[in-house]
Amino acid sequence: MNYLVTVLADRIQAEEAYSALEKEGLPMDKVSIVGRGYKTAEEFGPIDPNEQAKNQAKLMGFWLVPFGFVAGLAFSLQTNLNTFAWAGEIGDHLIGGLLGAIGGLMGSIFIGGGTGLLFGSDDALPYRNRLNAGKYIIIVRGSEILTRQATSILRQFKPETIQGYAVDR
């Protein structure tokens, strides 16, 4: 499932954008307005991109850490560099695998979205703060084609932010 999250400055702009999506024939059961007078954040569900970044980093870590261990072990076995001679032959290979696992963990953090969590970015700011500031959010959920079509329509309203997310649920 893909989500397109668009932050708009006020209610009038949100209603105009919603009408434009309807006029272009998008299925309106896939479009939601979140904000004062419409759905609340609790009614819609989690709209915090930090949660998605955590889930993506965990998912990538689940695959990359074991893969990194196997790759590090295989590299150590193939090259016979004997880098950690003090650990013995088996220990040397296990340390190579451990270093590969650490590389896999780093990959899951940096590529999986963890950098936005660790260092922050505009995309990683919780949308709830924007709702509290009186902004409105239009969320389109559906296929990638639908979210692309919605993106081209919503861009004309010059939103504060427009961000797409792919969720594996």
Residue pairs with C-beta under 8 A, 6 or more apart in sequence:
1 141
1 142
1 166
1 167
1 169
2 141
2 142
2 143
2 144
2 146
2 147
2 164
2 165
2 166
2 167
3 139
3 140
3 141
3 147
3 164
3 165
3 166
3 167
4 139
4 140
4 141
4 147
4 150
4 151
4 154
4 162
4 163
4 164
4 165
5 47
5 49
5 127
5 137
5 138
5 139
5 161
5 162
5 163
5 164
5 165
6 17
6 137
6 138
6 139
6 140
6 154
6 157
6 159
6 161
6 162
6 163
7 127
7 130
7 135
7 136
7 137
7 159
7 160
7 161
7 162
8 14
8 17
8 135
8 136
8 137
8 138
8 157
8 159
8 160
9 135
9 136
9 160
10 134
10 135
10 136
11 35
11 36
11 37
11 136
13 136
13 157
14 33
14 35
14 38
14 136
14 137
14 138
15 33
16 157
17 138
17 153
17 154
17 157
17 159
18 31
18 33
18 138
20 153
20 154
20 156
20 157
21 28
21 31
21 138
21 140
21 150
21 153
21 154
22 28
22 31
24 149
24 153
26 140
26 146
26 149
26 150
26 153
27 142
27 146
30 140
30 141
30 142
30 146
31 138
31 139
31 140
31 150
32 38
32 39
32 44
32 138
32 139
32 141
33 39
33 136
33 137
33 138
34 40
34 41
34 44
34 47
34 127
34 131
34 136
34 137
34 138
34 139
35 131
35 134
35 135
35 136
35 137
36 131
36 134
36 136
38 136
41 47
41 127
41 128
41 131
44 139
47 127
47 128
47 137
47 139
48 126
48 127
48 128
49 116
49 123
49 124
49 125
49 126
49 127
49 163
49 165
50 116
50 117
50 124
50 126
52 113
52 165
52 167
53 112
53 113
53 114
53 116
53 117
53 124
54 113
54 114
54 117
56 112
56 113
57 108
57 109
57 112
57 113
57 114
57 117
58 108
58 112
59 112
59 168
60 107
60 108
60 111
60 112
61 104
61 105
61 108
61 109
61 112
63 108
64 104
64 105
64 107
64 108
65 101
65 104
65 105
65 108
66 101
66 104
67 104
68 100
68 101
68 102
68 103
68 104
68 105
68 107
69 97
69 98
69 100
69 101
69 104
70 97
70 100
71 100
71 103
71 104
72 96
72 97
72 98
72 99
72 100
72 101
72 103
73 93
73 94
73 96
73 97
73 100
75 96
75 100
76 83
76 92
76 93
76 95
76 96
76 97
77 93
77 96
82 89
82 92
83 92
83 95
83 96
84 91
84 92
84 95
84 96
85 92
87 94
87 95
108 114
109 115
109 118
115 121
116 123
116 124
117 124
122 161
123 161
123 163
127 137
130 137
130 160
131 137
135 160
138 154
140 146
140 147
140 150
140 154
141 147
144 166
147 164
151 162
151 164
154 162
155 162
